[in-house]
Amino acid sequence: MLMTPTENRFSRSFLYGRILEGEFLAAASIGIIIILGLLVNSLFAKRKLPGFLGMLILGIVIGPHGFNWLTTELLDVSADFRRIVLFFQKF
């Protein structure tokens, strides 16, 4: 792979590191959703309330209108996640 005179090996590795950082943040966001979702689901189940209601409230709290703990990449694919969750809620 040929490099331009302004490029060097450090700049390519720096860009590659930034991509990995973005993937790590997306994975951390998914981890936050799963762990907090399970916790909220169990709390709502103890109160004899639907766990899905707790997950909806959690989404509002940690989403962009609340604490904004989620990355924008994850918000872009959140519609797909909602379809998956709703599919499994039927069973």
Order of alpha helices (4+ residues) and beta strands (2+ residues): alpha-alpha-alpha-alpha
